[in-house]
Amino acid sequence: MLKNLENAKNLYLRGIRDGEVQEVLDNYMGDTYTQHSTGVKDGKEGFREFFEDFFKRNPKRDIRIVRCLSDGPYVFLHVHQNLNDGAAQWVTTDLFRSDENGRIVEHWDVIDAYQKNENGPDPIFGEFEIQDIEKTEANKNTVRLFLTEVLQNHSMNRFDHYVSDSLIQHDRQLGKTADDWKSFITDHAVAYDFVFKTAGQGDHVVTYSNVLTDGTAYAQFDIFRLQDGKIAEHWSNREPVPARQELVNSGKF
């Protein structure tokens, strides 16, 4: 559905970048808006309240959508935010759910600081083109099996079955190579407690999960590009799951 992709992009660019909140509420959101973003109250008025303050704090907003995909009612955006001439830079990963008219009715996100990687692939920037549309479901299934067998059941002998030896890794925390990623999983007791959502389009698959790393719970998006049936490229973005008493909405999931 192209309309939901257009509406999600407009929510970001016309709403958050250009400050046209009323335009967003009137044209791109549905009758209701369920919010899961940390610190943002539920509903359409919660969106207005948060961003009116955000605009005061950040009068200069250079916002770029780097990657996007749609899968049924869901739209995923991979976004770089440069605020106040570089005073703050963020990587945001956003998942939107639309109604039958393509208007946005629910939103999840993860936000982390952008940190340029001087010695490896950039954490967000790079070329993007969706290919192999006919392989969408097969690629989603491959990623589901990887998460289940390796990241949930810890069958590390299956890692190489799913991940290419020539992996391009954009998450510098995980190292540079497939072997570095494998070691990180073991050394830091990484466990995917549950996978909340999987969405994909062609050779790109996105998952949103509750991930335990060194005993800390994170809301985490993973973006996978698959080639020849294996994970060839990987990006991720993580944010600590807030304590329940800190929530102003129904929570990250």
C-alpha positions, -999 to 999 in steps of 0.1 A, spaced: 0 0 0 18 31 -12 -5 55 7 7 43 41 44 47 30 36 83 18 18 91 50 46 78 72 72 98 53 50 130 55 46 125 92 83 127 95 92 153 69 62 176 70 55 171 107 88 166 126 111 183 101 89 212 89 68 216 121 34 212 104 18 193 133 -18 201 124 -12 190 88 -1 156 102 -31 153 126 -55 162 99 -41 143 69 -17 115 78 -30 101 111 -61 80 116 -89 88 141 -67 73 168 -30 72 174 -14 47 198 20 58 209 49 36 221 78 61 219 96 68 251 85 101 267 56 108 243 21 106 257 -5 85 239 -29 99 213 -28 126 187 -27 154 213 3 136 230 20 139 196 12 176 194 23 183 230 57 165 226 66 181 193 56 216 201 82 215 229 106 196 206 104 225 180 113 251 207 143 231 218 154 223 182 147 252 159 171 238 132 161 203 121 179 185 92 160 152 90 168 125 63 150 93 57 177 69 46 158 36 43 122 27 41 101 -4 34 64 -13 36 48 -47 44 10 -48 45 -2 -22 70 33 -16 84 59 9 73 95 10 85 117 41 84 155 44 91 161 81 98 190 104 106 183 135 126 208 164 127 195 190 152 208 226 157 237 223 133 250 191 148 246 199 184 228 165 186 226 137 160 203 107 163 195 75 145 159 66 147 142 34 137 104 38 134 76 13 127 42 26 118 9 7 115 -18 21 92 -55 16 90 -75 4 59 -72 39 44 -34 41 48 -35 66 77 -11 60 106 -27 47 138 2 32 158 39 39 162 69 22 178 105 36 177 140 32 190 163 62 192 201 62 198 229 87 193 246 87 159 282 79 162 303 80 130 324 49 125 358 60 113 371 25 107 341 7 92 307 11 75 286 40 86 259 31 112 231 44 89 243 62 57 248 43 25 230 33 -7 196 17 -5 176 -1 -31 150 -28 -26 156 -58 -48 143 -94 -51 106 -86 -43 97 -121 -52 119 -134 -23 102 -113 4 85 -142 23 115 -165 19 138 -138 33 115 -131 62 114 -168 70 152 -170 69 155 -141 94 128 -157 117 147 -190 118 180 -171 125 165 -153 154 148 -184 167 176 -209 163 207 -187 170 195 -156 190 168 -173 211 178 -210 213 216 -203 211 224 -229 186 256 -212 176 265 -240 153 237 -227 130 251 -192 128 271 -198 97 241 -213 80 223 -180 81 251 -153 80 274 -147 51 312 -149 56 314 -116 38 289 -99 61 289 -61 61 283 -50 97 272 -15 105 268 -19 143 303 -12 156 294 -27 190 292 -61 173 326 -58 156 335 -60 119 331 -96 109 306 -124 112 329 -141 137 330 -109 158 292 -109 159 291 -146 169 316 -139 197 297 -109 209 265 -130 213 283 -155 235 305 -131 254 277 -107 264 249 -133 270 228 -118 242 193 -133 243 163 -123 222 136 -126 249 108 -121 223 105 -109 187 76 -84 186 74 -78 149 90 -89 116 84 -69 84 101 -72 51 102 -61 15 124 -79 -11 159 -83 2 154 -62 33 139 -76 65 133 -56 98 127 -71 132 117 -54 165 126 -73 196 131 -72 234 168 -81 237 188 -89 268 225 -80 266 246 -84 297 214 -86 317 200 -53 305 167 -52 285 168 -32 252 141 -24 227 160 -32 195 155 -29 158 176 -51 135 177 -44 97 190 -73 75 198 -73 38 198 -108 24 217 -121 -6 216 -156 -20 196 -168 10 220 -154 37 223 -123 58 248 -102 39 244 -68 57 232 -58 92 223 -26 109 208 -23 144 195 3 168 188 -2 205 174 17 235 171 6 271 135 -4 280 122 22 305 111 11 339 73 8 341 70 37 365 86 60 340 62 53 312 38 79 299 21 55 274 16 17 272 53 10 267 78 1 240 59 -30 228 
